[in-house]
Amino acid sequence: MDPVIAGVIGAVVGLVIGIGAVVAVFMLVPSLRKKSASKQAKSIIRDAEIEGEKILKNAKIDAKQAAFEAKQQAQNEIRVMKSEALTEQAKLDAREASLNSREKDINRKEQSLDAKNDNLDKKIEAYENKTAQLDEKINAILAELEKVAGMSVKEAHDEIMSRVESKMSTEIAQYIKNAQDDAKSQAEAFAKDIIAIACDKYAQDVVTERTVAVIPLPSDDLKGRLIGREGRNIRVLEQVLGVDLVIDDTPEVITVSCFDPIRREIARRTIESLVKDGRIQPGRIEEVAAKMKKDLEVETQKAGEEAAFKLGLPRVNRELLGYVGRLKYRTSYGQNALTHSMEVAYLCGIMAGELKLDVNLARRAGLLHDIGKSVDFEMEGSHVFLGSDLAKKYNEPEIVVNSIESHHGDVEAKSVIAHLVAAADTLSAARPGSRSETMETYIKRITQLEEIAKSYDGVQQAYAMQSGREIRVMVLPERISDLEAVRLAQDMREKIETTMTYPGQIKISVIREYRAVETAK
C-alpha cells in the first residue's frame, strides 16, 4: 500500500478516535458536576439549618431582655407619676385651704363694709337735711341783704366779678412789669457786653452803590458814535446789555440805568471798553459784552472765594461762592450786600465765641443769610426763601438754612446761632452811616410811626425821634395808669412789628407825667 495513503488513513483514524474521546469527556463532565453540586447543596442546607437555629435562639433571648427592660422602665415611670401626683395633690390641698381662709376673710370684710355703708347712708341723709336747712337760711339771708342793699344777687355777682377782673388786670400788668424788669436786669448787661465786644473787634468801610452808573467820555463826539446811525448802536447796546442808556445834554457823560446791579456793571465795563477801543459797531458790541460778562463771572467767583477765605470757612460749595461774590454788586438802602454779609459773619463769629458755640458755623450762617439777594432780580420771591432754596440745593447744614429763613422773622428760629444772625443783621444795618434811604421813604415811615402811636386811647402826643429809631408817647395821667402804660407800650410794639417795614429797631417810650399846679396869691 502506498505510504502516503496509509498515512492519510492513519491520520483520519486518529482524528476519529480523538473526536470520540472528546465527546466522551463532554458527556461525563455534567454527571460529575451534578454529583458535586448535590453534595454542596446538602452541606449548605445543613449549615443554614444550624445558623437558623442559632439566630432563633438569640432572637428569643433578645426579646426576653427587651421585654424585661420595658417592664422596668414602665414601673419606674409609674413610680415617678405617682410621686408627682402626690405632690400636686398636696399643692391643691394647700391652695384649697388658702382659698377657704380668704373666703372667710372676704365674708368678714363684706359684713364690715355693709355696716360702714349703713352708717354712711345715715350720715349722708343727715348731711342732706343740714344742707337743706342751710339753703333755707342762706336764701333768707340773701333776701334780707337784697332788701337792705337794694341790689339783686346777679347784680352783686356782676359787681364782684368786675372788681376782681380790675384787680387781676392790675396784678397781671404788675407781674409782667416785674418779670420784664428782672429779665432786663439779668440779660441786659450780658447782651451789652457781647454786642460791645463784637462791635469793638470789627470795623469796615461802607461801600455806597446806586441804581445808576455814570460813565465819563473823552468828548461829546462819542455820544453820537454810541447812538449810531439811526440809533442802531444804542439799540444793540440796550438789547444785549439789558439796561437803559441815558444820553442827555450833560457834557461828556452818559448814564447807565438798571435795577439789576450785575447787568449795570457789565454795561459800564462794556461801554468803557468800547470808548477806549474806539470801534463801536453791533458786532463789536456783542463781542465786548460777552467778554465783560465772562470777566465779571470770574471776578464774582473770586470775590466769593476771598470772602470765604477771609472768614476762614472750609468746604463751601464753589458754585455757592459764585452767588456770594455777586452780592458785591448788590445794595440795600445804599449798603453793599457783600460787605454787610461779611460784617454779619464777623459779628456772629465773635458772639458765638463768647457763648462757646461753633464759630465757623456761626460765620457761615452770617455770610449766607442774604444769599437770596444775589438772585432776587432774576427769580420771583422773597430773598429769604430764595436764599433758603439755594442753601438747600447746595446741602448747607440745617442751622444755616434756618438762620436764612428766620433772620427777618418769617420762620421761627430753632437755634442760638439763628438768633445771633438776626442780632448781627440788625447791628450791621442799624449802626449810624451804614444805610441810607430816600427823603420820601423816610417821611412816610416817620408819619406812619406817629399815626400808630396816636391811634390809641389816652395818648396825648407822640414824637418820632432819632431818625425814626425811637417813638416817645405822652399819655394822659388821669386816663392811663403806670401799669396800663406798660401794657400800652407792648401793644404799640406788636402793632409796629406787624404793620411797618423798617431797618434796625424802634424803641417805644411811653411817658406818664402828673403835675399838680397851684398858684399862691
Summary of the structure (lengths in Angstrom):
residues: 521
radius of gyration: 56.5
end to end distance: 214.5
largest distance: 214.5
contacts: 1421
relative contact order: 0.05
helix: 72%
strand: 7%
